[in-house]
Amino acid sequence: MKKLIFLFSCMLFSVALTAQLQTPAPSPFAKLEQKVGLTDVTLEYSRPSMKGRVIFGNLVPYGKLWRTGANARTKITFSDDVKVSGKELKAGTYAILTIPEADKWEVIFYTDSNGGGAPAELDKSKVAASVTAEVMPIPFDIQTFGMDINSITNNSANLEFFWEKTYVAVPFEVPTEQKTMASIDRVMAGPSANEYFQAALYYLQEGKDLNKAKEWIDKAVASNPDAFWMARQQSLIYAKLGDKKGAIRAAKASLAGAEKAGNGDYIKMNKESLEEWGAK
């Protein structure tokens, strides 16, 4: 019995020791997040090292599909539609697969970003874009595989790969100008009817400056006269300000809109308010 207890204790100690054991990964994971203009770009990949090995043309054969790193597939995520070496690429997450050659690489953006390693065969329907990039030799060894986003401007950047004596860069463009101009147009045009409505509703609910709430709700209703739910809040703001005539006028407009839309809740609320305010 004592031997059994001793053996069981040893097993528990062994399990606990194993659960706490931590060792460095041979190819550590890396994640890079970079803003290019107004576009978010994220890289996720694992970084193998040379460890005395010949890499390109040996460990990574020429002319064969490579996962572009180690472990799980290397991933890149674009928050906007971009152009990679002039080719359209939709916003989303892609595996980066490559076919290295001595003088150039084919860089493939693959829609199936899950799984480990490169697929046994490329599914052409999953190739979102494929581009060719020139190999530029480096006069010294880079021991650990790396990727980066450099040469950043407001509208573009380079996706870079480097290992051993090899450097490859793939240019991409981001839609900064389109997004900036749309933002400028939106701001210069002023708040939308819904933004005026939301601001007025917040002021009403929080007991803030009701005159300011009245100014905003009037603009919202003027821009969207069929919005009976806006007219309803307009009537409540007017009532809070003591403008009974204005409240009745807004409630009648809201009631008419609610009846047209067949909205029973707003019909009931407006009728109750009109009765409370002595409408005729």
PEGIGI-V298024 format. One record per backbone hydrogen bond with DSSP energy under -1.0 kcal/mol. NH is the residue of the N-H (numbers start at 0). CO is the residue of the C=O. If there is no record, write none. Layout:
NH&CO ; NH&CO
This chain:
4&0 ; 5&1 ; 6&2 ; 7&3 ; 8&4 ; 9&5 ; 10&6 ; 11&7 ; 12&8 ; 13&9 ; 14&10 ; 15&11 ; 16&12 ; 17&13 ; 18&14 ; 19&15 ; 29&44 ; 31&42 ; 33&40 ; 35&38 ; 38&35 ; 40&33 ; 41&76 ; 42&31 ; 43&74 ; 44&29 ; 46&27 ; 49&142 ; 52&49 ; 56&59 ; 57&54 ; 58&53 ; 59&54 ; 62&99 ; 65&97 ; 72&114 ; 73&66 ; 74&43 ; 75&93 ; 76&41 ; 77&91 ; 78&39 ; 81&88 ; 82&172 ; 83&86 ; 84&170 ; 86&83 ; 88&81 ; 91&77 ; 93&75 ; 94&109 ; 95&73 ; 96&107 ; 97&65 ; 98&105 ; 100&103 ; 104&132 ; 105&98 ; 106&130 ; 107&96 ; 108&128 ; 109&94 ; 110&125 ; 112&110 ; 116&70 ; 125&122 ; 126&123 ; 127&108 ; 127&125 ; 128&108 ; 130&106 ; 132&104 ; 134&102 ; 135&166 ; 137&164 ; 141&163 ; 144&47 ; 145&161 ; 147&159 ; 149&157 ; 152&155 ; 156&171 ; 157&149 ; 158&169 ; 159&147 ; 160&167 ; 161&145 ; 162&165 ; 163&141 ; 165&162 ; 166&135 ; 167&160 ; 169&158 ; 171&156 ; 172&82 ; 173&154 ; 175&173 ; 178&174 ; 179&175 ; 180&176 ; 181&177 ; 182&178 ; 183&179 ; 184&180 ; 185&181 ; 186&182 ; 187&183 ; 188&184 ; 189&186 ; 195&191 ; 196&192 ; 197&193 ; 198&194 ; 199&195 ; 200&196 ; 201&197 ; 202&198 ; 203&199 ; 204&200 ; 205&201 ; 207&202 ; 212&208 ; 213&209 ; 214&210 ; 215&211 ; 216&212 ; 217&213 ; 218&214 ; 219&215 ; 220&216 ; 221&217 ; 222&218 ; 223&219 ; 226&223 ; 227&225 ; 230&226 ; 231&227 ; 232&228 ; 233&229 ; 234&230 ; 235&231 ; 236&232 ; 237&233 ; 238&234 ; 239&235 ; 240&236 ; 241&238 ; 242&237 ; 243&241 ; 246&242 ; 247&243 ; 248&244 ; 249&245 ; 250&246 ; 251&247 ; 252&248 ; 253&249 ; 254&250 ; 255&251 ; 256&252 ; 257&253 ; 258&254 ; 259&255 ; 260&256 ; 261&257 ; 262&257 ; 266&262 ; 267&263 ; 268&264 ; 269&265 ; 270&266 ; 271&267 ; 272&268 ; 273&269 ; 274&270 ; 275&271 ; 276&272 ; 277&274 ; 278&273
